[in-house]
Amino acid sequence: MRRLVLPVFLLALAACNSSTSGAGGSADAASSASAAIKPNPPLRDNVKKTPVAEYKVRTENKLNELYFSVQIYETPETMKYVAKVDYEGAGGEDSLLLPDLGTPPQPELQKGSEKYSCIIGFKDDKGTFRELKKVYVTEKGNDLKITTLKHYSFSSDNKLVGE
């Protein structure tokens, strides 16, 4: 029985080695494709103190001038941002991590489907808006919420994929 196991083991090992060398060739192609994208520097030279994107709408509060607002600020790290949100004085913050597309990051805000809602996203390398998070006020108007809509990664052929 041992004599049968050893040749089968050696045959399986040889098959693994031959398939590994074939996969190595495609891995080399994938690594050369990923080398085509030049990543952004990890840190910013200058961090803007003002928002790089802002969405603001006045609420229906008749007594005071109050707003629902979302502002995106840079951080020292190139691909990281902070979202500062506010609804009639109740505020909060959330972090954003944009995928590195090899072009300068472009965070963007768009109006959401609800009256007090905003979609946080970014423009990809082709100028298409990609959503990341939704900021909104609950139906009863009591809570300000942030929900993650999508995560992004790169496929083996170096294309941006939403999850």
C-alpha positions as protocol buffer text, in pm:
chain_id: "A"
residue {
  index: 1
  type: MET
  ca { x: 0 y: 0 z: 0 }
}
residue {
  index: 2
  type: ARG
  ca { x: 283 y: 240 z: 79 }
}
residue {
  index: 3
  type: ARG
  ca { x: 430 y: 188 z: -264 }
}
residue {
  index: 4
  type: LEU
  ca { x: 107 y: 304 z: -429 }
}
residue {
  index: 5
  type: VAL
  ca { x: 76 y: 612 z: -212 }
}
residue {
  index: 6
  type: LEU
  ca { x: 428 y: 736 z: -279 }
}
residue {
  index: 7
  type: PRO
  ca { x: 399 y: 737 z: -662 }
}
residue {
  index: 8
  type: VAL
  ca { x: 56 y: 899 z: -642 }
}
residue {
  index: 9
  type: PHE
  ca { x: 198 y: 1161 z: -408 }
}
residue {
  index: 10
  type: LEU
  ca { x: 492 y: 1228 z: -641 }
}
residue {
  index: 11
  type: LEU
  ca { x: 256 y: 1248 z: -940 }
}
residue {
  index: 12
  type: ALA
  ca { x: 34 y: 1496 z: -757 }
}
residue {
  index: 13
  type: LEU
  ca { x: 339 y: 1701 z: -656 }
}
residue {
  index: 14
  type: ALA
  ca { x: 461 y: 1713 z: -1017 }
}
residue {
  index: 15
  type: ALA
  ca { x: 115 y: 1824 z: -1133 }
}
residue {
  index: 16
  type: CYS
  ca { x: 109 y: 2099 z: -872 }
}
residue {
  index: 17
  type: ASN
  ca { x: 451 y: 2222 z: -980 }
}
residue {
  index: 18
  type: SER
  ca { x: 355 y: 2232 z: -1348 }
}
residue {
  index: 19
  type: SER
  ca { x: 29 y: 2419 z: -1280 }
}
residue {
  index: 20
  type: THR
  ca { x: 214 y: 2662 z: -1053 }
}
residue {
  index: 21
  type: SER
  ca { x: 454 y: 2754 z: -1328 }
}
residue {
  index: 22
  type: GLY
  ca { x: 160 y: 2813 z: -1564 }
}
residue {
  index: 23
  type: ALA
  ca { x: -14 y: 3031 z: -1305 }
}
residue {
  index: 24
  type: GLY
  ca { x: 313 y: 3212 z: -1246 }
}
residue {
  index: 25
  type: GLY
  ca { x: 305 y: 3330 z: -1604 }
}
residue {
  index: 26
  type: SER
  ca { x: -45 y: 3478 z: -1561 }
}
residue {
  index: 27
  type: ALA
  ca { x: 56 y: 3624 z: -1225 }
}
residue {
  index: 28
  type: ASP
  ca { x: 345 y: 3797 z: -1400 }
}
residue {
  index: 29
  type: ALA
  ca { x: 100 y: 3941 z: -1653 }
}
residue {
  index: 30
  type: ALA
  ca { x: -125 y: 4062 z: -1371 }
}
residue {
  index: 31
  type: SER
  ca { x: 166 y: 4218 z: -1185 }
}
residue {
  index: 32
  type: SER
  ca { x: 284 y: 4394 z: -1500 }
}
residue {
  index: 33
  type: ALA
  ca { x: -73 y: 4523 z: -1554 }
}
residue {
  index: 34
  type: SER
  ca { x: -85 y: 4650 z: -1196 }
}
residue {
  index: 35
  type: ALA
  ca { x: 254 y: 4813 z: -1251 }
}
residue {
  index: 36
  type: ALA
  ca { x: 86 y: 5027 z: -1518 }
}
residue {
  index: 37
  type: ILE
  ca { x: -108 y: 5211 z: -1246 }
}
residue {
  index: 38
  type: LYS
  ca { x: 116 y: 5453 z: -1064 }
}
residue {
  index: 39
  type: PRO
  ca { x: -17 y: 5484 z: -708 }
}
residue {
  index: 40
  type: ASN
  ca { x: -71 y: 5820 z: -544 }
}
residue {
  index: 41
  type: PRO
  ca { x: 182 y: 5928 z: -280 }
}
residue {
  index: 42
  type: PRO
  ca { x: 79 y: 5805 z: 66 }
}
residue {
  index: 43
  type: LEU
  ca { x: 82 y: 6156 z: 219 }
}
residue {
  index: 44
  type: ARG
  ca { x: -39 y: 6495 z: 101 }
}
residue {
  index: 45
  type: ASP
  ca { x: 200 y: 6788 z: 80 }
}
residue {
  index: 46
  type: ASN
  ca { x: -73 y: 7035 z: 184 }
}
residue {
  index: 47
  type: VAL
  ca { x: -396 y: 6948 z: 366 }
}
residue {
  index: 48
  type: LYS
  ca { x: -681 y: 7187 z: 281 }
}
residue {
  index: 49
  type: LYS
  ca { x: -855 y: 7335 z: 584 }
}
residue {
  index: 50
  type: THR
  ca { x: -1175 y: 7401 z: 386 }
}
residue {
  index: 51
  type: PRO
  ca { x: -1410 y: 7124 z: 265 }
}
residue {
  index: 52
  type: VAL
  ca { x: -1323 y: 6964 z: -71 }
}
residue {
  index: 53
  type: ALA
  ca { x: -1693 y: 6880 z: -120 }
}
residue {
  index: 54
  type: GLU
  ca { x: -2008 y: 7011 z: 47 }
}
residue {
  index: 55
  type: TYR
  ca { x: -2383 y: 6942 z: 34 }
}
residue {
  index: 56
  type: LYS
  ca { x: -2617 y: 7168 z: 230 }
}
residue {
  index: 57
  type: VAL
  ca { x: -2995 y: 7213 z: 242 }
}
residue {
  index: 58
  type: ARG
  ca { x: -3199 y: 7426 z: 482 }
}
residue {
  index: 59
  type: THR
  ca { x: -3443 y: 7236 z: 703 }
}
residue {
  index: 60
  type: GLU
  ca { x: -3805 y: 7331 z: 762 }
}
residue {
  index: 61
  type: ASN
  ca { x: -3737 y: 7466 z: 1112 }
}
residue {
  index: 62
  type: LYS
  ca { x: -3939 y: 7790 z: 1116 }
}
residue {
  index: 63
  type: LEU
  ca { x: -3777 y: 7940 z: 1426 }
}
residue {
  index: 64
  type: ASN
  ca { x: -3410 y: 7900 z: 1335 }
}
residue {
  index: 65
  type: GLU
  ca { x: -3195 y: 7886 z: 1026 }
}
residue {
  index: 66
  type: LEU
  ca { x: -3084 y: 7523 z: 1052 }
}
residue {
  index: 67
  type: TYR
  ca { x: -2941 y: 7284 z: 794 }
}
residue {
  index: 68
  type: PHE
  ca { x: -2877 y: 6927 z: 690 }
}
residue {
  index: 69
  type: SER
  ca { x: -2517 y: 6929 z: 569 }
}
residue {
  index: 70
  type: VAL
  ca { x: -2235 y: 6698 z: 470 }
}
residue {
  index: 71
  type: GLN
  ca { x: -1877 y: 6820 z: 428 }
}
residue {
  index: 72
  type: ILE
  ca { x: -1575 y: 6621 z: 314 }
}
residue {
  index: 73
  type: TYR
  ca { x: -1229 y: 6719 z: 445 }
}
residue {
  index: 74
  type: GLU
  ca { x: -883 y: 6601 z: 350 }
}
residue {
  index: 75
  type: THR
  ca { x: -656 y: 6427 z: 599 }
}
residue {
  index: 76
  type: PRO
  ca { x: -275 y: 6402 z: 584 }
}
residue {
  index: 77
  type: GLU
  ca { x: -313 y: 6061 z: 412 }
}
residue {
  index: 78
  type: THR
  ca { x: -384 y: 6100 z: 41 }
}
residue {
  index: 79
  type: MET
  ca { x: -663 y: 5844 z: 6 }
}
residue {
  index: 80
  type: LYS
  ca { x: -833 y: 5913 z: 341 }
}
residue {
  index: 81
  type: TYR
  ca { x: -1098 y: 6176 z: 412 }
}
residue {
  index: 82
  type: VAL
  ca { x: -1330 y: 6274 z: 696 }
}
residue {
  index: 83
  type: ALA
  ca { x: -1702 y: 6333 z: 644 }
}
residue {
  index: 84
  type: LYS
  ca { x: -1854 y: 6582 z: 887 }
}
residue {
  index: 85
  type: VAL
  ca { x: -2233 y: 6563 z: 900 }
}
residue {
  index: 86
  type: ASP
  ca { x: -2494 y: 6783 z: 1068 }
}
residue {
  index: 87
  type: TYR
  ca { x: -2870 y: 6792 z: 1103 }
}
residue {
  index: 88
  type: GLU
  ca { x: -3009 y: 7090 z: 1293 }
}
residue {
  index: 89
  type: GLY
  ca { x: -2711 y: 7102 z: 1527 }
}
residue {
  index: 90
  type: ALA
  ca { x: -2674 y: 6726 z: 1584 }
}
residue {
  index: 91
  type: GLY
  ca { x: -2352 y: 6622 z: 1418 }
}
residue {
  index: 92
  type: GLY
  ca { x: -2101 y: 6349 z: 1373 }
}
residue {
  index: 93
  type: GLU
  ca { x: -1802 y: 6231 z: 1171 }
}
residue {
  index: 94
  type: ASP
  ca { x: -1712 y: 5930 z: 964 }
}
residue {
  index: 95
  type: SER
  ca { x: -1395 y: 5828 z: 784 }
}
residue {
  index: 96
  type: LEU
  ca { x: -1370 y: 5759 z: 411 }
}
residue {
  index: 97
  type: LEU
  ca { x: -1112 y: 5554 z: 231 }
}
residue {
  index: 98
  type: LEU
  ca { x: -1107 y: 5596 z: -146 }
}
residue {
  index: 99
  type: PRO
  ca { x: -949 y: 5336 z: -375 }
}
residue {
  index: 100
  type: ASP
  ca { x: -620 y: 5439 z: -533 }
}
residue {
  index: 101
  type: LEU
  ca { x: -690 y: 5459 z: -906 }
}
residue {
  index: 102
  type: GLY
  ca { x: -355 y: 5614 z: -989 }
}
residue {
  index: 103
  type: THR
  ca { x: -520 y: 5953 z: -1043 }
}
residue {
  index: 104
  type: PRO
  ca { x: -575 y: 6227 z: -782 }
}
residue {
  index: 105
  type: PRO
  ca { x: -876 y: 6129 z: -565 }
}
residue {
  index: 106
  type: GLN
  ca { x: -1201 y: 6314 z: -640 }
}
residue {
  index: 107
  type: PRO
  ca { x: -1457 y: 6282 z: -358 }
}
residue {
  index: 108
  type: GLU
  ca { x: -1806 y: 6399 z: -455 }
}
residue {
  index: 109
  type: LEU
  ca { x: -2145 y: 6448 z: -292 }
}
residue {
  index: 110
  type: GLN
  ca { x: -2482 y: 6399 z: -461 }
}
residue {
  index: 111
  type: LYS
  ca { x: -2838 y: 6453 z: -343 }
}
residue {
  index: 112
  type: GLY
  ca { x: -3002 y: 6137 z: -214 }
}
residue {
  index: 113
  type: SER
  ca { x: -3355 y: 6016 z: -281 }
}
residue {
  index: 114
  type: GLU
  ca { x: -3496 y: 6131 z: 56 }
}
residue {
  index: 115
  type: LYS
  ca { x: -3550 y: 6496 z: 146 }
}
residue {
  index: 116
  type: TYR
  ca { x: -3256 y: 6505 z: 387 }
}
residue {
  index: 117
  type: SER
  ca { x: -3009 y: 6261 z: 237 }
}
residue {
  index: 118
  type: CYS
  ca { x: -2679 y: 6273 z: 57 }
}
residue {
  index: 119
  type: ILE
  ca { x: -2468 y: 6013 z: -124 }
}
residue {
  index: 120
  type: ILE
  ca { x: -2094 y: 6026 z: -56 }
}
residue {
  index: 121
  type: GLY
  ca { x: -1884 y: 5891 z: -339 }
}
residue {
  index: 122
  type: PHE
  ca { x: -1600 y: 5960 z: -576 }
}
residue {
  index: 123
  type: LYS
  ca { x: -1530 y: 6001 z: -945 }
}
residue {
  index: 124
  type: ASP
  ca { x: -1341 y: 5709 z: -1093 }
}
residue {
  index: 125
  type: ASP
  ca { x: -1066 y: 5737 z: -1355 }
}
residue {
  index: 126
  type: LYS
  ca { x: -1333 y: 5759 z: -1629 }
}
residue {
  index: 127
  type: GLY
  ca { x: -1533 y: 6032 z: -1452 }
}
residue {
  index: 128
  type: THR
  ca { x: -1813 y: 5800 z: -1340 }
}
residue {
  index: 129
  type: PHE
  ca { x: -1966 y: 5865 z: -996 }
}
residue {
  index: 130
  type: ARG
  ca { x: -1915 y: 5568 z: -761 }
}
residue {
  index: 131
  type: GLU
  ca { x: -2121 y: 5567 z: -441 }
}
residue {
  index: 132
  type: LEU
  ca { x: -1968 y: 5478 z: -105 }
}
residue {
  index: 133
  type: LYS
  ca { x: -2198 y: 5589 z: 176 }
}
residue {
  index: 134
  type: LYS
  ca { x: -2539 y: 5740 z: 235 }
}
residue {
  index: 135
  type: VAL
  ca { x: -2604 y: 6007 z: 499 }
}
residue {
  index: 136
  type: TYR
  ca { x: -2969 y: 6056 z: 587 }
}
residue {
  index: 137
  type: VAL
  ca { x: -3222 y: 6158 z: 849 }
}
residue {
  index: 138
  type: THR
  ca { x: -3463 y: 5880 z: 955 }
}
residue {
  index: 139
  type: GLU
  ca { x: -3831 y: 5904 z: 857 }
}
residue {
  index: 140
  type: LYS
  ca { x: -3933 y: 6030 z: 1199 }
}
residue {
  index: 141
  type: GLY
  ca { x: -3665 y: 6298 z: 1176 }
}
residue {
  index: 142
  type: ASN
  ca { x: -3504 y: 6191 z: 1501 }
}
residue {
  index: 143
  type: ASP
  ca { x: -3179 y: 6032 z: 1393 }
}
residue {
  index: 144
  type: LEU
  ca { x: -2893 y: 6117 z: 1162 }
}
residue {
  index: 145
  type: LYS
  ca { x: -2747 y: 5799 z: 1010 }
}
residue {
  index: 146
  type: ILE
  ca { x: -2458 y: 5697 z: 786 }
}
residue {
  index: 147
  type: THR
  ca { x: -2480 y: 5370 z: 596 }
}
residue {
  index: 148
  type: THR
  ca { x: -2213 y: 5208 z: 382 }
}
residue {
  index: 149
  type: LEU
  ca { x: -2351 y: 5134 z: 35 }
}
residue {
  index: 150
  type: LYS
  ca { x: -2051 y: 4978 z: -142 }
}
residue {
  index: 151
  type: HIS
  ca { x: -1691 y: 4872 z: -101 }
}
residue {
  index: 152
  type: TYR
  ca { x: -1451 y: 4872 z: -393 }
}
residue {
  index: 153
  type: SER
  ca { x: -1162 y: 4648 z: -489 }
}
residue {
  index: 154
  type: PHE
  ca { x: -962 y: 4569 z: -801 }
}
residue {
  index: 155
  type: SER
  ca { x: -1023 y: 4259 z: -1012 }
}
residue {
  index: 156
  type: SER
  ca { x: -736 y: 4048 z: -1143 }
}
residue {
  index: 157
  type: ASP
  ca { x: -740 y: 4247 z: -1468 }
}
residue {
  index: 158
  type: ASN
  ca { x: -701 y: 4571 z: -1270 }
}
residue {
  index: 159
  type: LYS
  ca { x: -1062 y: 4695 z: -1304 }
}
residue {
  index: 160
  type: LEU
  ca { x: -1250 y: 4863 z: -1022 }
}
residue {
  index: 161
  type: VAL
  ca { x: -1524 y: 4636 z: -884 }
}
residue {
  index: 162
  type: GLY
  ca { x: -1803 y: 4741 z: -646 }
}
residue {
  index: 163
  type: GLU
  ca { x: -1905 y: 4494 z: -374 }
}
